[in-house]
Amino acid sequence: MLSVSIEPLNVDQLIRSLIVLFIAIDPLGNAPLFYGLTATLSNEKRRTIVRQSCKIATLILVAFALGGDVLLSYFGLSVADFRISGGIILLIYGIAGILGWTEASMIKHPEEAETIAVVPLATPLLAGPAAIATVLYIKAVYGINYAIAAISVNTLITFAMLNNSQKLMDMLGKNGAIALSKIMSILLAAIAIAMIREGIVEVVKGM
């Protein structure tokens, strides 16, 4: 039976959980993409999309935090399997970002930008393989309380950053935004390689 016990959280473990999930969700790297996809929309529509995306992403991550390990077990999958598959998908996204192939460049009509609330913003960018695997990792290592706390705090941070994406872009400028996007794509690819490596090591140890 799933339950969330109320116990004092270790500050060091909580900070580690917050940081690792922040890197996986990458709201800073997603801000330029979000701004590019919603540049032609009104501020109110942009805020609506942010709220919808954060709600959906939060529901996905909480669902996996509560029952993700049960789902994986039902299908005979291990966290290692999920790390490898998630790492491969994340690596593709990282390489695409480095080469400048983003979802923003795929949208030809402004009205299509409204669909990003679910795909690709909520999933797979915010609640994608990396974030889901990270949530499962946090739960396995530190416990469900840390996973829920990390999701909650990072949801608030993500909402604030995406909701102020225009201000962030104004501060960075066009060249700064491009440089930030490339750096985050490289970091994304590096995290993907680490996930794949760790997954392979876990599989080999289990053989």
SEGU-286449 format. One record per residue (C-alpha): residue number from 1; residue in three letters; x, y, z. Coordinates in Angstrom, 1 decimal. Example, Ala and Ser with C-alpha at 12.3 -4.5 7.8 and 13.67 -1.06 7.14 Angstrom:
BEGIN
1, Ala, 12.3, -4.5, 7.8
2, Ser, 13.7, -1.1, 7.1
This chain:
BEGIN
1, Met, 0.0, 0.0, 0.0
2, Leu, 1.4, 3.4, -1.0
3, Ser, 1.8, 5.9, 1.8
4, Val, 3.8, 9.1, 2.5
5, Ser, 5.0, 9.2, 6.1
6, Ile, 5.5, 12.5, 7.8
7, Glu, 9.1, 12.4, 9.0
8, Pro, 11.8, 15.1, 9.4
9, Leu, 13.8, 15.5, 6.2
10, Asn, 17.6, 15.4, 6.2
11, Val, 18.7, 18.8, 4.8
12, Asp, 21.7, 17.5, 2.9
13, Gln, 19.7, 14.8, 1.2
14, Leu, 16.8, 17.2, 0.4
15, Ile, 19.2, 19.6, -1.2
16, Arg, 20.8, 16.8, -3.3
17, Ser, 17.3, 15.7, -4.4
18, Leu, 16.3, 19.2, -5.3
19, Ile, 19.5, 19.9, -7.4
20, Val, 19.5, 16.6, -9.3
21, Leu, 15.8, 17.0, -10.3
22, Phe, 16.4, 20.6, -11.2
23, Ile, 19.1, 19.6, -13.7
24, Ala, 16.9, 16.8, -15.1
25, Ile, 13.8, 19.1, -15.6
26, Asp, 16.1, 22.0, -16.8
27, Pro, 13.7, 24.9, -16.5
28, Leu, 16.5, 27.3, -17.4
29, Gly, 17.3, 25.5, -20.6
30, Asn, 13.6, 25.2, -21.5
31, Ala, 12.8, 28.9, -21.0
32, Pro, 14.3, 30.0, -24.4
33, Leu, 12.4, 27.2, -26.1
34, Phe, 9.2, 28.1, -24.4
35, Tyr, 9.6, 31.8, -25.3
36, Gly, 10.3, 30.9, -28.9
37, Leu, 7.2, 28.8, -29.1
38, Thr, 4.9, 31.4, -27.6
39, Ala, 6.4, 34.6, -28.9
40, Thr, 3.4, 35.4, -31.0
41, Leu, 0.8, 34.7, -28.2
42, Ser, -0.6, 37.1, -25.7
43, Asn, 0.8, 37.3, -22.1
44, Glu, -2.4, 35.8, -20.7
45, Lys, -2.3, 32.8, -23.2
46, Arg, 1.4, 32.3, -22.3
47, Arg, 0.6, 32.2, -18.6
48, Thr, -2.2, 29.7, -19.3
49, Ile, 0.2, 27.4, -21.1
50, Val, 2.7, 27.6, -18.3
51, Arg, 0.1, 26.7, -15.7
52, Gln, -1.2, 23.8, -17.8
53, Ser, 2.3, 22.5, -18.5
54, Cys, 3.4, 22.6, -14.9
55, Lys, 0.2, 20.9, -13.7
56, Ile, 0.5, 18.1, -16.2
57, Ala, 4.2, 17.6, -15.6
58, Thr, 3.7, 17.6, -11.8
59, Leu, 0.9, 14.9, -12.1
60, Ile, 3.1, 12.7, -14.3
61, Leu, 6.1, 13.0, -11.9
62, Val, 4.0, 12.4, -8.8
63, Ala, 2.3, 9.4, -10.4
64, Phe, 5.7, 7.8, -11.1
65, Ala, 6.9, 8.8, -7.6
66, Leu, 4.0, 6.9, -6.1
67, Gly, 3.7, 3.9, -8.4
68, Gly, 6.4, 4.0, -11.0
69, Asp, 8.4, 1.2, -9.4
70, Val, 5.3, -0.9, -9.3
71, Leu, 4.6, -0.2, -13.0
72, Leu, 8.1, -1.1, -14.0
73, Ser, 8.0, -4.3, -11.9
74, Tyr, 4.7, -5.3, -13.6
75, Phe, 6.2, -5.1, -17.0
76, Gly, 9.4, -6.8, -15.8
77, Leu, 11.5, -3.7, -16.2
78, Ser, 14.2, -2.4, -13.9
79, Val, 15.3, 1.1, -13.2
80, Ala, 18.5, 0.2, -15.2
81, Asp, 16.3, -0.5, -18.3
82, Phe, 14.6, 2.8, -17.8
83, Arg, 17.9, 4.6, -17.4
84, Ile, 19.3, 3.3, -20.6
85, Ser, 16.1, 3.9, -22.7
86, Gly, 15.7, 7.4, -21.1
87, Gly, 19.3, 8.2, -21.7
88, Ile, 19.1, 7.3, -25.4
89, Ile, 16.0, 9.6, -25.8
90, Leu, 17.6, 12.4, -23.9
91, Leu, 20.8, 12.0, -25.9
92, Ile, 18.8, 12.5, -29.1
93, Tyr, 17.3, 15.7, -27.7
94, Gly, 20.7, 16.9, -26.6
95, Ile, 22.3, 16.4, -30.0
96, Ala, 19.3, 17.9, -31.7
97, Gly, 19.6, 21.0, -29.5
98, Ile, 23.3, 21.4, -30.2
99, Leu, 22.6, 21.2, -34.0
100, Gly, 19.7, 23.7, -33.6
101, Trp, 16.9, 21.3, -34.4
102, Thr, 14.3, 22.2, -31.8
103, Glu, 10.6, 21.9, -31.6
104, Ala, 10.4, 25.7, -32.1
105, Ser, 11.7, 25.3, -35.6
106, Met, 9.2, 22.7, -36.4
107, Ile, 6.1, 24.9, -35.8
108, Lys, 5.0, 26.7, -39.0
109, His, 1.8, 28.3, -37.7
110, Pro, 1.6, 30.4, -34.5
111, Glu, -1.7, 28.8, -33.4
112, Glu, 0.0, 25.5, -33.3
113, Ala, 2.1, 26.8, -30.3
114, Glu, -0.9, 26.3, -28.1
115, Thr, -0.4, 22.5, -28.3
116, Ile, 2.9, 22.7, -26.5
117, Ala, 1.2, 22.8, -23.1
118, Val, 1.1, 19.0, -23.2
119, Val, 3.7, 18.1, -25.9
120, Pro, 6.6, 18.8, -25.9
121, Leu, 6.6, 21.1, -22.9
122, Ala, 4.9, 19.1, -20.1
123, Thr, 6.3, 15.9, -21.6
124, Pro, 8.9, 15.0, -22.6
125, Leu, 10.8, 18.2, -21.8
126, Leu, 9.6, 18.9, -18.2
127, Ala, 8.4, 15.4, -17.2
128, Gly, 10.5, 13.3, -19.6
129, Pro, 12.6, 10.2, -19.2
130, Ala, 15.4, 12.0, -17.3
131, Ala, 13.0, 13.6, -14.8
132, Ile, 11.0, 10.4, -14.4
133, Ala, 14.2, 8.3, -13.9
134, Thr, 15.5, 10.9, -11.5
135, Val, 12.3, 10.8, -9.4
136, Leu, 12.5, 7.0, -9.3
137, Tyr, 16.1, 7.3, -8.2
138, Ile, 15.3, 9.8, -5.5
139, Lys, 12.6, 7.6, -4.1
140, Ala, 14.8, 4.5, -4.2
141, Val, 17.7, 6.2, -2.5
142, Tyr, 16.2, 8.7, -0.1
143, Gly, 12.5, 7.8, 0.1
144, Ile, 9.1, 9.0, -1.2
145, Asn, 9.0, 12.1, 1.0
146, Tyr, 12.2, 13.5, -0.7
147, Ala, 10.8, 12.7, -4.2
148, Ile, 7.5, 14.6, -3.5
149, Ala, 9.4, 17.5, -1.9
150, Ala, 11.8, 17.7, -4.9
151, Ile, 8.9, 17.7, -7.3
152, Ser, 6.9, 20.3, -5.4
153, Val, 9.8, 22.8, -5.1
154, Asn, 11.0, 22.3, -8.7
155, Thr, 7.5, 22.8, -10.0
156, Leu, 7.4, 26.2, -8.3
157, Ile, 10.8, 27.1, -9.7
158, Thr, 9.9, 26.0, -13.2
159, Phe, 6.6, 27.9, -13.1
160, Ala, 8.4, 31.1, -12.1
161, Met, 11.1, 30.8, -14.7
162, Leu, 8.8, 29.9, -17.6
163, Asn, 6.3, 32.5, -16.6
164, Asn, 9.1, 35.1, -16.7
165, Ser, 10.7, 33.7, -19.9
166, Gln, 10.4, 37.0, -21.7
167, Lys, 12.2, 38.9, -19.0
168, Leu, 14.9, 36.2, -19.0
169, Met, 15.3, 36.5, -22.7
170, Asp, 15.5, 40.3, -22.5
171, Met, 18.2, 40.0, -19.9
172, Leu, 20.2, 37.4, -21.8
173, Gly, 19.7, 38.9, -25.3
174, Lys, 19.6, 36.8, -28.5
175, Asn, 23.2, 35.7, -28.4
176, Gly, 23.1, 34.9, -24.7
177, Ala, 19.9, 32.9, -25.2
178, Ile, 21.6, 30.9, -28.1
179, Ala, 24.7, 30.3, -26.0
180, Leu, 22.6, 29.2, -23.0
181, Ser, 20.6, 26.9, -25.2
182, Lys, 23.8, 25.2, -26.6
183, Ile, 25.3, 24.9, -23.1
184, Met, 22.2, 23.3, -21.8
185, Ser, 22.0, 20.9, -24.8
186, Ile, 25.6, 19.8, -24.1
187, Leu, 24.8, 19.3, -20.4
188, Leu, 21.7, 17.4, -21.5
189, Ala, 23.8, 15.1, -23.7
190, Ala, 26.3, 14.6, -20.9
191, Ile, 23.6, 13.7, -18.4
192, Ala, 22.2, 11.2, -21.0
193, Ile, 25.6, 9.5, -21.4
194, Ala, 25.8, 9.2, -17.6
195, Met, 22.3, 7.7, -17.4
196, Ile, 23.2, 5.2, -20.2
197, Arg, 26.5, 4.3, -18.5
198, Glu, 24.9, 3.9, -15.1
199, Gly, 22.2, 1.7, -16.6
200, Ile, 24.7, -0.5, -18.3
201, Val, 26.8, -0.9, -15.2
202, Glu, 23.6, -1.9, -13.2
203, Val, 22.7, -4.5, -15.8
204, Val, 26.2, -5.9, -15.9
205, Lys, 26.3, -6.1, -12.1
206, Gly, 22.9, -7.9, -12.1
207, Met, 24.1, -10.6, -14.5
